[in-house]
Amino acid sequence: MLRPYRFHNGVKMAWVKPSPIKELNMRKMLRNVGRGLKALHRDEGGAEMLEYILIVAVIALPLVGLLIVFRENLVTWFESLLEEVGIDEEMGE
């Protein structure tokens, strides 16, 4: 037996039985979503791109971490190289 009222977010609302048309539209929508998910699952192009992205991330992230950790040492090393070559800061202008 259906209750005449239901509560939605603390508000007492009248119970309305869903119409068959809305139910059919919902079924069509769910069917279309299912078909789209199956097609996405069958498509392997996305998986290959994901593999490439993961490979780049595995290589790039440790390099960025090393640059951050050894930042001060790298700056002093580059400055010493510039002094050896004879490039002043003023010449860069």
PyMOL Python script that loads the backbone (N, CA, C, O; Angstrom):
from pymol import cmd

cmd.read_pdbstr("""\
ATOM      1  N   MET A   1       0.840  -1.184   0.000  1.00  0.00           N
ATOM      2  CA  MET A   1       0.000   0.000   0.000  1.00  0.00           C
ATOM      3  C   MET A   1       0.884   1.247   0.000  1.00  0.00           C
ATOM      4  O   MET A   1       1.852   1.320   0.757  1.00  0.00           O
ATOM      5  N   LEU A   2       0.563   2.211  -0.831  1.00  0.00           N
ATOM      6  CA  LEU A   2       1.319   3.445  -0.917  1.00  0.00           C
ATOM      7  C   LEU A   2       0.889   4.411   0.171  1.00  0.00           C
ATOM      8  O   LEU A   2      -0.298   4.563   0.457  1.00  0.00           O
ATOM      9  N   ARG A   3       1.876   5.060   0.770  1.00  0.00           N
ATOM     10  CA  ARG A   3       1.563   6.087   1.750  1.00  0.00           C
ATOM     11  C   ARG A   3       1.130   7.349   1.012  1.00  0.00           C
ATOM     12  O   ARG A   3       1.646   7.631  -0.070  1.00  0.00           O
ATOM     13  N   PRO A   4       0.216   8.097   1.560  1.00  0.00           N
ATOM     14  CA  PRO A   4      -0.248   9.297   0.866  1.00  0.00           C
ATOM     15  C   PRO A   4       0.806  10.417   0.873  1.00  0.00           C
ATOM     16  O   PRO A   4       0.762  11.303   0.020  1.00  0.00           O
ATOM     17  N   TYR A   5       1.753  10.387   1.823  1.00  0.00           N
ATOM     18  CA  TYR A   5       2.763  11.429   1.903  1.00  0.00           C
ATOM     19  C   TYR A   5       4.134  10.795   2.084  1.00  0.00           C
ATOM     20  O   TYR A   5       4.269   9.700   2.630  1.00  0.00           O
ATOM     21  N   ARG A   6       5.140  11.510   1.615  1.00  0.00           N
ATOM     22  CA  ARG A   6       6.523  11.088   1.854  1.00  0.00           C
ATOM     23  C   ARG A   6       7.313  12.329   2.246  1.00  0.00           C
ATOM     24  O   ARG A   6       6.892  13.455   1.980  1.00  0.00           O
ATOM     25  N   PHE A   7       8.457  12.112   2.879  1.00  0.00           N
ATOM     26  CA  PHE A   7       9.294  13.224   3.297  1.00  0.00           C
ATOM     27  C   PHE A   7      10.518  13.297   2.397  1.00  0.00           C
ATOM     28  O   PHE A   7      11.202  12.298   2.173  1.00  0.00           O
ATOM     29  N   HIS A   8      10.781  14.478   1.891  1.00  0.00           N
ATOM     30  CA  HIS A   8      11.948  14.725   1.041  1.00  0.00           C
ATOM     31  C   HIS A   8      12.676  15.935   1.605  1.00  0.00           C
ATOM     32  O   HIS A   8      12.169  17.055   1.554  1.00  0.00           O
ATOM     33  N   ASN A   9      13.881  15.701   2.149  1.00  0.00           N
ATOM     34  CA  ASN A   9      14.670  16.761   2.795  1.00  0.00           C
ATOM     35  C   ASN A   9      13.870  17.457   3.895  1.00  0.00           C
ATOM     36  O   ASN A   9      13.922  18.679   4.034  1.00  0.00           O
ATOM     37  N   GLY A  10      13.147  16.686   4.653  1.00  0.00           N
ATOM     38  CA  GLY A  10      12.399  17.227   5.772  1.00  0.00           C
ATOM     39  C   GLY A  10      11.097  17.906   5.412  1.00  0.00           C
ATOM     40  O   GLY A  10      10.437  18.466   6.288  1.00  0.00           O
ATOM     41  N   VAL A  11      10.710  17.874   4.151  1.00  0.00           N
ATOM     42  CA  VAL A  11       9.481  18.524   3.713  1.00  0.00           C
ATOM     43  C   VAL A  11       8.454  17.449   3.395  1.00  0.00           C
ATOM     44  O   VAL A  11       8.753  16.488   2.687  1.00  0.00           O
ATOM     45  N   LYS A  12       7.237  17.612   3.923  1.00  0.00           N
ATOM     46  CA  LYS A  12       6.170  16.654   3.670  1.00  0.00           C
ATOM     47  C   LYS A  12       5.605  16.901   2.279  1.00  0.00           C
ATOM     48  O   LYS A  12       5.099  17.985   1.989  1.00  0.00           O
ATOM     49  N   MET A  13       5.696  15.888   1.421  1.00  0.00           N
ATOM     50  CA  MET A  13       5.240  16.031   0.039  1.00  0.00           C
ATOM     51  C   MET A  13       4.206  14.960  -0.268  1.00  0.00           C
ATOM     52  O   MET A  13       4.235  13.866   0.297  1.00  0.00           O
ATOM     53  N   ALA A  14       3.295  15.290  -1.171  1.00  0.00           N
ATOM     54  CA  ALA A  14       2.296  14.310  -1.588  1.00  0.00           C
ATOM     55  C   ALA A  14       2.969  13.272  -2.473  1.00  0.00           C
ATOM     56  O   ALA A  14       3.823  13.600  -3.297  1.00  0.00           O
ATOM     57  N   TRP A  15       2.573  12.018  -2.294  1.00  0.00           N
ATOM     58  CA  TRP A  15       3.128  10.927  -3.096  1.00  0.00           C
ATOM     59  C   TRP A  15       2.475  10.946  -4.468  1.00  0.00           C
ATOM     60  O   TRP A  15       1.251  10.934  -4.600  1.00  0.00           O
ATOM     61  N   VAL A  16       3.322  10.976  -5.477  1.00  0.00           N
ATOM     62  CA  VAL A  16       2.820  10.965  -6.840  1.00  0.00           C
ATOM     63  C   VAL A  16       3.420   9.758  -7.530  1.00  0.00           C
ATOM     64  O   VAL A  16       4.638   9.582  -7.559  1.00  0.00           O
ATOM     65  N   LYS A  17       2.564   8.940  -8.078  1.00  0.00           N
ATOM     66  CA  LYS A  17       3.042   7.761  -8.787  1.00  0.00           C
ATOM     67  C   LYS A  17       3.649   8.208 -10.122  1.00  0.00           C
ATOM     68  O   LYS A  17       3.025   8.976 -10.854  1.00  0.00           O
ATOM     69  N   PRO A  18       4.873   7.729 -10.449  1.00  0.00           N
ATOM     70  CA  PRO A  18       5.491   8.154 -11.702  1.00  0.00           C
ATOM     71  C   PRO A  18       4.659   7.720 -12.896  1.00  0.00           C
ATOM     72  O   PRO A  18       4.073   6.637 -12.913  1.00  0.00           O
ATOM     73  N   SER A  19       4.622   8.591 -13.890  1.00  0.00           N
ATOM     74  CA  SER A  19       3.845   8.270 -15.080  1.00  0.00           C
ATOM     75  C   SER A  19       4.611   7.258 -15.928  1.00  0.00           C
ATOM     76  O   SER A  19       5.840   7.220 -15.877  1.00  0.00           O
ATOM     77  N   PRO A  20       3.902   6.434 -16.710  1.00  0.00           N
ATOM     78  CA  PRO A  20       4.566   5.451 -17.558  1.00  0.00           C
ATOM     79  C   PRO A  20       5.478   6.103 -18.602  1.00  0.00           C
ATOM     80  O   PRO A  20       6.474   5.505 -19.009  1.00  0.00           O
ATOM     81  N   ILE A  21       5.149   7.311 -19.034  1.00  0.00           N
ATOM     82  CA  ILE A  21       5.974   7.988 -20.041  1.00  0.00           C
ATOM     83  C   ILE A  21       7.332   8.347 -19.447  1.00  0.00           C
ATOM     84  O   ILE A  21       8.364   8.136 -20.085  1.00  0.00           O
ATOM     85  N   LYS A  22       7.337   8.885 -18.234  1.00  0.00           N
ATOM     86  CA  LYS A  22       8.598   9.219 -17.580  1.00  0.00           C
ATOM     87  C   LYS A  22       9.430   7.962 -17.339  1.00  0.00           C
ATOM     88  O   LYS A  22      10.654   7.978 -17.468  1.00  0.00           O
ATOM     89  N   GLU A  23       8.744   6.870 -16.987  1.00  0.00           N
ATOM     90  CA  GLU A  23       9.437   5.617 -16.744  1.00  0.00           C
ATOM     91  C   GLU A  23      10.101   5.110 -18.030  1.00  0.00           C
ATOM     92  O   GLU A  23      11.230   4.622 -17.994  1.00  0.00           O
ATOM     93  N   LEU A  24       9.396   5.225 -19.168  1.00  0.00           N
ATOM     94  CA  LEU A  24       9.969   4.800 -20.445  1.00  0.00           C
ATOM     95  C   LEU A  24      11.156   5.672 -20.834  1.00  0.00           C
ATOM     96  O   LEU A  24      12.165   5.162 -21.321  1.00  0.00           O
ATOM     97  N   ASN A  25      11.047   6.989 -20.623  1.00  0.00           N
ATOM     98  CA  ASN A  25      12.157   7.882 -20.929  1.00  0.00           C
ATOM     99  C   ASN A  25      13.377   7.543 -20.087  1.00  0.00           C
ATOM    100  O   ASN A  25      14.505   7.591 -20.579  1.00  0.00           O
ATOM    101  N   MET A  26      13.160   7.202 -18.829  1.00  0.00           N
ATOM    102  CA  MET A  26      14.255   6.839 -17.947  1.00  0.00           C
ATOM    103  C   MET A  26      14.910   5.555 -18.432  1.00  0.00           C
ATOM    104  O   MET A  26      16.136   5.442 -18.422  1.00  0.00           O
ATOM    105  N   ARG A  27      14.116   4.600 -18.849  1.00  0.00           N
ATOM    106  CA  ARG A  27      14.665   3.335 -19.359  1.00  0.00           C
ATOM    107  C   ARG A  27      15.494   3.576 -20.619  1.00  0.00           C
ATOM    108  O   ARG A  27      16.568   2.997 -20.781  1.00  0.00           O
ATOM    109  N   LYS A  28      14.991   4.432 -21.510  1.00  0.00           N
ATOM    110  CA  LYS A  28      15.739   4.750 -22.731  1.00  0.00           C
ATOM    111  C   LYS A  28      17.069   5.424 -22.386  1.00  0.00           C
ATOM    112  O   LYS A  28      18.110   5.110 -22.964  1.00  0.00           O
ATOM    113  N   MET A  29      17.010   6.347 -21.441  1.00  0.00           N
ATOM    114  CA  MET A  29      18.218   7.055 -21.058  1.00  0.00           C
ATOM    115  C   MET A  29      19.239   6.083 -20.461  1.00  0.00           C
ATOM    116  O   MET A  29      20.418   6.131 -20.813  1.00  0.00           O
ATOM    117  N   LEU A  30      18.802   5.217 -19.576  1.00  0.00           N
ATOM    118  CA  LEU A  30      19.710   4.237 -18.970  1.00  0.00           C
ATOM    119  C   LEU A  30      20.256   3.274 -20.013  1.00  0.00           C
ATOM    120  O   LEU A  30      21.421   2.883 -19.938  1.00  0.00           O
ATOM    121  N   ARG A  31      19.446   2.889 -20.974  1.00  0.00           N
ATOM    122  CA  ARG A  31      19.900   2.006 -22.050  1.00  0.00           C
ATOM    123  C   ARG A  31      20.992   2.707 -22.871  1.00  0.00           C
ATOM    124  O   ARG A  31      22.006   2.097 -23.212  1.00  0.00           O
ATOM    125  N   ASN A  32      20.777   3.987 -23.184  1.00  0.00           N
ATOM    126  CA  ASN A  32      21.761   4.749 -23.949  1.00  0.00           C
ATOM    127  C   ASN A  32      23.064   4.927 -23.172  1.00  0.00           C
ATOM    128  O   ASN A  32      24.150   4.851 -23.746  1.00  0.00           O
ATOM    129  N   VAL A  33      22.952   5.162 -21.881  1.00  0.00           N
ATOM    130  CA  VAL A  33      24.149   5.281 -21.054  1.00  0.00           C
ATOM    131  C   VAL A  33      24.906   3.956 -21.043  1.00  0.00           C
ATOM    132  O   VAL A  33      26.132   3.940 -21.148  1.00  0.00           O
ATOM    133  N   GLY A  34      24.185   2.856 -20.919  1.00  0.00           N
ATOM    134  CA  GLY A  34      24.822   1.537 -20.939  1.00  0.00           C
ATOM    135  C   GLY A  34      25.528   1.263 -22.256  1.00  0.00           C
ATOM    136  O   GLY A  34      26.636   0.726 -22.276  1.00  0.00           O
ATOM    137  N   ARG A  35      24.883   1.633 -23.357  1.00  0.00           N
ATOM    138  CA  ARG A  35      25.514   1.441 -24.672  1.00  0.00           C
ATOM    139  C   ARG A  35      26.777   2.281 -24.798  1.00  0.00           C
ATOM    140  O   ARG A  35      27.787   1.821 -25.331  1.00  0.00           O
ATOM    141  N   GLY A  36      26.718   3.508 -24.309  1.00  0.00           N
ATOM    142  CA  GLY A  36      27.892   4.376 -24.360  1.00  0.00           C
ATOM    143  C   GLY A  36      29.038   3.828 -23.531  1.00  0.00           C
ATOM    144  O   GLY A  36      30.192   3.886 -23.955  1.00  0.00           O
ATOM    145  N   LEU A  37      28.735   3.296 -22.349  1.00  0.00           N
ATOM    146  CA  LEU A  37      29.777   2.713 -21.501  1.00  0.00           C
ATOM    147  C   LEU A  37      30.385   1.473 -22.145  1.00  0.00           C
ATOM    148  O   LEU A  37      31.593   1.252 -22.051  1.00  0.00           O
ATOM    149  N   LYS A  38      29.557   0.665 -22.798  1.00  0.00           N
ATOM    150  CA  LYS A  38      30.087  -0.519 -23.487  1.00  0.00           C
ATOM    151  C   LYS A  38      31.005  -0.113 -24.629  1.00  0.00           C
ATOM    152  O   LYS A  38      32.061  -0.715 -24.823  1.00  0.00           O
ATOM    153  N   ALA A  39      30.606   0.915 -25.392  1.00  0.00           N
ATOM    154  CA  ALA A  39      31.442   1.382 -26.498  1.00  0.00           C
ATOM    155  C   ALA A  39      32.755   1.949 -25.980  1.00  0.00           C
ATOM    156  O   ALA A  39      33.808   1.739 -26.582  1.00  0.00           O
ATOM    157  N   LEU A  40      32.694   2.664 -24.869  1.00  0.00           N
ATOM    158  CA  LEU A  40      33.908   3.211 -24.269  1.00  0.00           C
ATOM    159  C   LEU A  40      34.824   2.092 -23.785  1.00  0.00           C
ATOM    160  O   LEU A  40      36.047   2.190 -23.893  1.00  0.00           O
ATOM    161  N   HIS A  41      34.235   1.042 -23.259  1.00  0.00           N
ATOM    162  CA  HIS A  41      35.010  -0.098 -22.780  1.00  0.00           C
ATOM    163  C   HIS A  41      35.703  -0.816 -23.941  1.00  0.00           C
ATOM    164  O   HIS A  41      36.832  -1.284 -23.794  1.00  0.00           O
ATOM    165  N   ARG A  42      35.031  -0.904 -25.093  1.00  0.00           N
ATOM    166  CA  ARG A  42      35.606  -1.573 -26.262  1.00  0.00           C
ATOM    167  C   ARG A  42      36.696  -0.741 -26.927  1.00  0.00           C
ATOM    168  O   ARG A  42      37.580  -1.296 -27.580  1.00  0.00           O
ATOM    169  N   ASP A  43      36.648   0.572 -26.774  1.00  0.00           N
ATOM    170  CA  ASP A  43      37.616   1.457 -27.420  1.00  0.00           C
ATOM    171  C   ASP A  43      38.953   1.355 -26.704  1.00  0.00           C
ATOM    172  O   ASP A  43      39.034   1.603 -25.501  1.00  0.00           O
ATOM    173  N   GLU A  44      40.011   0.989 -27.441  1.00  0.00           N
ATOM    174  CA  GLU A  44      41.325   0.819 -26.842  1.00  0.00           C
ATOM    175  C   GLU A  44      42.206   2.042 -27.028  1.00  0.00           C
ATOM    176  O   GLU A  44      43.288   2.109 -26.444  1.00  0.00           O
ATOM    177  N   GLY A  45      41.774   3.011 -27.826  1.00  0.00           N
ATOM    178  CA  GLY A  45      42.579   4.211 -28.045  1.00  0.00           C
ATOM    179  C   GLY A  45      42.796   4.996 -26.763  1.00  0.00           C
ATOM    180  O   GLY A  45      43.876   5.546 -26.548  1.00  0.00           O
ATOM    181  N   GLY A  46      41.804   5.055 -25.928  1.00  0.00           N
ATOM    182  CA  GLY A  46      41.932   5.752 -24.651  1.00  0.00           C
ATOM    183  C   GLY A  46      42.911   5.063 -23.725  1.00  0.00           C
ATOM    184  O   GLY A  46      43.633   5.727 -22.981  1.00  0.00           O
ATOM    185  N   ALA A  47      42.944   3.744 -23.760  1.00  0.00           N
ATOM    186  CA  ALA A  47      43.866   2.993 -22.909  1.00  0.00           C
ATOM    187  C   ALA A  47      45.312   3.244 -23.331  1.00  0.00           C
ATOM    188  O   ALA A  47      46.195   3.366 -22.483  1.00  0.00           O
ATOM    189  N   GLU A  48      45.553   3.319 -24.637  1.00  0.00           N
ATOM    190  CA  GLU A  48      46.911   3.578 -25.112  1.00  0.00           C
ATOM    191  C   GLU A  48      47.369   4.968 -24.715  1.00  0.00           C
ATOM    192  O   GLU A  48      48.517   5.150 -24.308  1.00  0.00           O
ATOM    193  N   MET A  49      46.490   5.950 -24.826  1.00  0.00           N
ATOM    194  CA  MET A  49      46.848   7.312 -24.432  1.00  0.00           C
ATOM    195  C   MET A  49      47.129   7.370 -22.941  1.00  0.00           C
ATOM    196  O   MET A  49      48.054   8.058 -22.511  1.00  0.00           O
ATOM    197  N   LEU A  50      46.345   6.660 -22.151  1.00  0.00           N
ATOM    198  CA  LEU A  50      46.573   6.631 -20.714  1.00  0.00           C
ATOM    199  C   LEU A  50      47.938   6.029 -20.393  1.00  0.00           C
ATOM    200  O   LEU A  50      48.625   6.504 -19.489  1.00  0.00           O
ATOM    201  N   GLU A  51      48.336   4.990 -21.123  1.00  0.00           N
ATOM    202  CA  GLU A  51      49.649   4.388 -20.911  1.00  0.00           C
ATOM    203  C   GLU A  51      50.758   5.389 -21.196  1.00  0.00           C
ATOM    204  O   GLU A  51      51.724   5.474 -20.438  1.00  0.00           O
ATOM    205  N   TYR A  52      50.631   6.152 -22.287  1.00  0.00           N
ATOM    206  CA  TYR A  52      51.641   7.154 -22.616  1.00  0.00           C
ATOM    207  C   TYR A  52      51.720   8.223 -21.527  1.00  0.00           C
ATOM    208  O   TYR A  52      52.811   8.641 -21.138  1.00  0.00           O
ATOM    209  N   ILE A  53      50.581   8.654 -21.049  1.00  0.00           N
ATOM    210  CA  ILE A  53      50.555   9.672 -19.996  1.00  0.00           C
ATOM    211  C   ILE A  53      51.227   9.149 -18.738  1.00  0.00           C
ATOM    212  O   ILE A  53      51.987   9.870 -18.093  1.00  0.00           O
ATOM    213  N   LEU A  54      50.952   7.898 -18.383  1.00  0.00           N
ATOM    214  CA  LEU A  54      51.571   7.323 -17.191  1.00  0.00           C
ATOM    215  C   LEU A  54      53.080   7.193 -17.349  1.00  0.00           C
ATOM    216  O   LEU A  54      53.818   7.423 -16.391  1.00  0.00           O
ATOM    217  N   ILE A  55      53.553   6.828 -18.535  1.00  0.00           N
ATOM    218  CA  ILE A  55      54.993   6.711 -18.767  1.00  0.00           C
ATOM    219  C   ILE A  55      55.661   8.076 -18.617  1.00  0.00           C
ATOM    220  O   ILE A  55      56.702   8.188 -17.970  1.00  0.00           O
ATOM    221  N   VAL A  56      55.071   9.107 -19.206  1.00  0.00           N
ATOM    222  CA  VAL A  56      55.626  10.453 -19.086  1.00  0.00           C
ATOM    223  C   VAL A  56      55.627  10.899 -17.624  1.00  0.00           C
ATOM    224  O   VAL A  56      56.591  11.511 -17.162  1.00  0.00           O
ATOM    225  N   ALA A  57      54.561  10.599 -16.903  1.00  0.00           N
ATOM    226  CA  ALA A  57      54.481  10.991 -15.491  1.00  0.00           C
ATOM    227  C   ALA A  57      55.545  10.275 -14.660  1.00  0.00           C
ATOM    228  O   ALA A  57      56.146  10.878 -13.770  1.00  0.00           O
ATOM    229  N   VAL A  58      55.780   8.995 -14.945  1.00  0.00           N
ATOM    230  CA  VAL A  58      56.781   8.232 -14.189  1.00  0.00           C
ATOM    231  C   VAL A  58      58.181   8.801 -14.428  1.00  0.00           C
ATOM    232  O   VAL A  58      59.032   8.749 -13.540  1.00  0.00           O
ATOM    233  N   ILE A  59      58.418   9.333 -15.601  1.00  0.00           N
ATOM    234  CA  ILE A  59      59.734   9.916 -15.897  1.00  0.00           C
ATOM    235  C   ILE A  59      59.820  11.353 -15.385  1.00  0.00           C
ATOM    236  O   ILE A  59      60.831  11.732 -14.794  1.00  0.00           O
ATOM    237  N   ALA A  60      58.792  12.148 -15.598  1.00  0.00           N
ATOM    238  CA  ALA A  60      58.855  13.579 -15.302  1.00  0.00           C
ATOM    239  C   ALA A  60      58.762  13.896 -13.812  1.00  0.00           C
ATOM    240  O   ALA A  60      59.476  14.778 -13.334  1.00  0.00           O
ATOM    241  N   LEU A  61      57.917  13.212 -13.078  1.00  0.00           N
ATOM    242  CA  LEU A  61      57.719  13.561 -11.671  1.00  0.00           C
ATOM    243  C   LEU A  61      58.986  13.388 -10.823  1.00  0.00           C
ATOM    244  O   LEU A  61      59.280  14.265 -10.011  1.00  0.00           O
ATOM    245  N   PRO A  62      59.743  12.303 -10.975  1.00  0.00           N
ATOM    246  CA  PRO A  62      60.999  12.225 -10.204  1.00  0.00           C
ATOM    247  C   PRO A  62      62.001  13.316 -10.603  1.00  0.00           C
ATOM    248  O   PRO A  62      62.725  13.829  -9.750  1.00  0.00           O
ATOM    249  N   LEU A  63      62.047  13.673 -11.888  1.00  0.00           N
ATOM    250  CA  LEU A  63      62.953  14.736 -12.318  1.00  0.00           C
ATOM    251  C   LEU A  63      62.573  16.074 -11.684  1.00  0.00           C
ATOM    252  O   LEU A  63      63.444  16.821 -11.238  1.00  0.00           O
ATOM    253  N   VAL A  64      61.293  16.371 -11.644  1.00  0.00           N
ATOM    254  CA  VAL A  64      60.840  17.606 -11.005  1.00  0.00           C
ATOM    255  C   VAL A  64      61.170  17.576  -9.521  1.00  0.00           C
ATOM    256  O   VAL A  64      61.580  18.589  -8.956  1.00  0.00           O
ATOM    257  N   GLY A  65      60.995  16.434  -8.892  1.00  0.00           N
ATOM    258  CA  GLY A  65      61.342  16.301  -7.474  1.00  0.00           C
ATOM    259  C   GLY A  65      62.824  16.540  -7.233  1.00  0.00           C
ATOM    260  O   GLY A  65      63.193  17.209  -6.268  1.00  0.00           O
ATOM    261  N   LEU A  66      63.676  16.002  -8.094  1.00  0.00           N
ATOM    262  CA  LEU A  66      65.120  16.217  -7.952  1.00  0.00           C
ATOM    263  C   LEU A  66      65.478  17.687  -8.140  1.00  0.00           C
ATOM    264  O   LEU A  66      66.319  18.217  -7.415  1.00  0.00           O
ATOM    265  N   LEU A  67      64.848  18.348  -9.105  1.00  0.00           N
ATOM    266  CA  LEU A  67      65.110  19.770  -9.311  1.00  0.00           C
ATOM    267  C   LEU A  67      64.718  20.596  -8.085  1.00  0.00           C
ATOM    268  O   LEU A  67      65.407  21.550  -7.724  1.00  0.00           O
ATOM    269  N   ILE A  68      63.627  20.228  -7.465  1.00  0.00           N
ATOM    270  CA  ILE A  68      63.178  20.957  -6.273  1.00  0.00           C
ATOM    271  C   ILE A  68      64.143  20.725  -5.116  1.00  0.00           C
ATOM    272  O   ILE A  68      64.504  21.666  -4.409  1.00  0.00           O
ATOM    273  N   VAL A  69      64.563  19.475  -4.918  1.00  0.00           N
ATOM    274  CA  VAL A  69      65.436  19.147  -3.791  1.00  0.00           C
ATOM    275  C   VAL A  69      66.812  19.789  -3.957  1.00  0.00           C
ATOM    276  O   VAL A  69      67.358  20.327  -2.994  1.00  0.00           O
ATOM    277  N   PHE A  70      67.373  19.740  -5.149  1.00  0.00           N
ATOM    278  CA  PHE A  70      68.723  20.245  -5.383  1.00  0.00           C
ATOM    279  C   PHE A  70      68.738  21.634  -6.033  1.00  0.00           C
ATOM    280  O   PHE A  70      69.696  21.987  -6.721  1.00  0.00           O
ATOM    281  N   ARG A  71      67.699  22.403  -5.821  1.00  0.00           N
ATOM    282  CA  ARG A  71      67.560  23.716  -6.434  1.00  0.00           C
ATOM    283  C   ARG A  71      68.730  24.640  -6.093  1.00  0.00           C
ATOM    284  O   ARG A  71      69.308  25.261  -6.985  1.00  0.00           O
ATOM    285  N   GLU A  72      69.078  24.735  -4.823  1.00  0.00           N
ATOM    286  CA  GLU A  72      70.144  25.649  -4.412  1.00  0.00           C
ATOM    287  C   GLU A  72      71.487  25.211  -4.981  1.00  0.00           C
ATOM    288  O   GLU A  72      72.272  26.048  -5.427  1.00  0.00           O
ATOM    289  N   ASN A  73      71.758  23.914  -4.971  1.00  0.00           N
ATOM    290  CA  ASN A  73      73.019  23.416  -5.527  1.00  0.00           C
ATOM    291  C   ASN A  73      73.101  23.695  -7.023  1.00  0.00           C
ATOM    292  O   ASN A  73      74.168  24.043  -7.530  1.00  0.00           O
ATOM    293  N   LEU A  74      72.000  23.549  -7.723  1.00  0.00           N
ATOM    294  CA  LEU A  74      71.991  23.809  -9.165  1.00  0.00           C
ATOM    295  C   LEU A  74      72.218  25.285  -9.468  1.00  0.00           C
ATOM    296  O   LEU A  74      72.911  25.619 -10.429  1.00  0.00           O
ATOM    297  N   VAL A  75      71.646  26.166  -8.666  1.00  0.00           N
ATOM    298  CA  VAL A  75      71.821  27.602  -8.879  1.00  0.00           C
ATOM    299  C   VAL A  75      73.280  27.979  -8.702  1.00  0.00           C
ATOM    300  O   VAL A  75      73.840  28.702  -9.525  1.00  0.00           O
ATOM    301  N   THR A  76      73.899  27.494  -7.635  1.00  0.00           N
ATOM    302  CA  THR A  76      75.316  27.822  -7.416  1.00  0.00           C
ATOM    303  C   THR A  76      76.186  27.221  -8.511  1.00  0.00           C
ATOM    304  O   THR A  76      77.164  27.842  -8.926  1.00  0.00           O
ATOM    305  N   TRP A  77      75.859  26.047  -8.977  1.00  0.00           N
ATOM    306  CA  TRP A  77      76.638  25.412 -10.051  1.00  0.00           C
ATOM    307  C   TRP A  77      76.543  26.221 -11.343  1.00  0.00           C
ATOM    308  O   TRP A  77      77.555  26.451 -12.006  1.00  0.00           O
ATOM    309  N   PHE A  78      75.327  26.656 -11.705  1.00  0.00           N
ATOM    310  CA  PHE A  78      75.164  27.467 -12.911  1.00  0.00           C
ATOM    311  C   PHE A  78      75.864  28.822 -12.780  1.00  0.00           C
ATOM    312  O   PHE A  78      76.445  29.321 -13.743  1.00  0.00           O
ATOM    313  N   GLU A  79      75.805  29.414 -11.581  1.00  0.00           N
ATOM    314  CA  GLU A  79      76.486  30.688 -11.379  1.00  0.00           C
ATOM    315  C   GLU A  79      77.990  30.531 -11.546  1.00  0.00           C
ATOM    316  O   GLU A  79      78.644  31.392 -12.135  1.00  0.00           O
ATOM    317  N   SER A  80      78.549  29.428 -11.028  1.00  0.00           N
ATOM    318  CA  SER A  80      79.986  29.202 -11.182  1.00  0.00           C
ATOM    319  C   SER A  80      80.341  28.965 -12.654  1.00  0.00           C
ATOM    320  O   SER A  80      81.400  29.396 -13.110  1.00  0.00           O
ATOM    321  N   LEU A  81      79.480  28.295 -13.385  1.00  0.00           N
ATOM    322  CA  LEU A  81      79.723  28.103 -14.821  1.00  0.00           C
ATOM    323  C   LEU A  81      79.730  29.439 -15.561  1.00  0.00           C
ATOM    324  O   LEU A  81      80.574  29.672 -16.426  1.00  0.00           O
ATOM    325  N   LEU A  82      78.791  30.308 -15.218  1.00  0.00           N
ATOM    326  CA  LEU A  82      78.722  31.618 -15.861  1.00  0.00           C
ATOM    327  C   LEU A  82      79.953  32.458 -15.534  1.00  0.00           C
ATOM    328  O   LEU A  82      80.440  33.200 -16.387  1.00  0.00           O
ATOM    329  N   GLU A  83      80.457  32.350 -14.313  1.00  0.00           N
ATOM    330  CA  GLU A  83      81.670  33.091 -13.943  1.00  0.00           C
ATOM    331  C   GLU A  83      82.875  32.578 -14.723  1.00  0.00           C
ATOM    332  O   GLU A  83      83.718  33.360 -15.162  1.00  0.00           O
ATOM    333  N   GLU A  84      82.951  31.246 -14.896  1.00  0.00           N
ATOM    334  CA  GLU A  84      84.072  30.668 -15.647  1.00  0.00           C
ATOM    335  C   GLU A  84      84.047  31.120 -17.110  1.00  0.00           C
ATOM    336  O   GLU A  84      85.093  31.400 -17.695  1.00  0.00           O
ATOM    337  N   VAL A  85      82.870  31.187 -17.685  1.00  0.00           N
ATOM    338  CA  VAL A  85      82.754  31.595 -19.079  1.00  0.00           C
ATOM    339  C   VAL A  85      82.981  33.098 -19.207  1.00  0.00           C
ATOM    340  O   VAL A  85      83.413  33.573 -20.257  1.00  0.00           O
ATOM    341  N   GLY A  86      82.693  33.847 -18.148  1.00  0.00           N
ATOM    342  CA  GLY A  86      82.915  35.276 -18.157  1.00  0.00           C
ATOM    343  C   GLY A  86      81.693  36.078 -18.486  1.00  0.00           C
ATOM    344  O   GLY A  86      81.809  37.223 -18.925  1.00  0.00           O
ATOM    345  N   ILE A  87      80.536  35.522 -18.291  1.00  0.00           N
ATOM    346  CA  ILE A  87      79.295  36.260 -18.563  1.00  0.00           C
ATOM    347  C   ILE A  87      78.863  36.938 -17.287  1.00  0.00           C
ATOM    348  O   ILE A  87      78.642  36.282 -16.269  1.00  0.00           O
ATOM    349  N   ASP A  88      78.741  38.269 -17.340  1.00  0.00           N
ATOM    350  CA  ASP A  88      78.265  39.017 -16.196  1.00  0.00           C
ATOM    351  C   ASP A  88      76.743  39.100 -16.238  1.00  0.00           C
ATOM    352  O   ASP A  88      76.108  38.834 -17.258  1.00  0.00           O
ATOM    353  N   GLU A  89      76.184  39.480 -15.091  1.00  0.00           N
ATOM    354  CA  GLU A  89      74.747  39.693 -15.064  1.00  0.00           C
ATOM    355  C   GLU A  89      74.363  40.910 -15.892  1.00  0.00           C
ATOM    356  O   GLU A  89      73.273  40.966 -16.462  1.00  0.00           O
ATOM    357  N   GLU A  90      75.266  41.883 -15.952  1.00  0.00           N
ATOM    358  CA  GLU A  90      74.975  43.111 -16.696  1.00  0.00           C
ATOM    359  C   GLU A  90      74.938  42.875 -18.199  1.00  0.00           C
ATOM    360  O   GLU A  90      74.233  43.583 -18.918  1.00  0.00           O
ATOM    361  N   MET A  91      75.681  41.898 -18.678  1.00  0.00           N
ATOM    362  CA  MET A  91      75.721  41.637 -20.121  1.00  0.00           C
ATOM    363  C   MET A  91      74.429  41.017 -20.609  1.00  0.00           C
ATOM    364  O   MET A  91      74.130  41.078 -21.802  1.00  0.00           O
ATOM    365  N   GLY A  92      73.665  40.428 -19.727  1.00  0.00           N
ATOM    366  CA  GLY A  92      72.418  39.790 -20.120  1.00  0.00           C
ATOM    367  C   GLY A  92      71.359  40.792 -20.535  1.00  0.00           C
ATOM    368  O   GLY A  92      70.359  40.413 -21.144  1.00  0.00           O
ATOM    369  N   GLU A  93      71.555  42.047 -20.224  1.00  0.00           N
ATOM    370  CA  GLU A  93      70.538  43.061 -20.547  1.00  0.00           C
ATOM    371  C   GLU A  93      70.523  43.421 -21.996  1.00  0.00           C
ATOM    372  O   GLU A  93      69.723  44.257 -22.417  1.00  0.00           O
TER     373      GLU A  93
END
""", "prot")
cmd.dss("prot")
cmd.show_as("cartoon", "prot")
cmd.util.cbc("prot")
cmd.orient("prot")
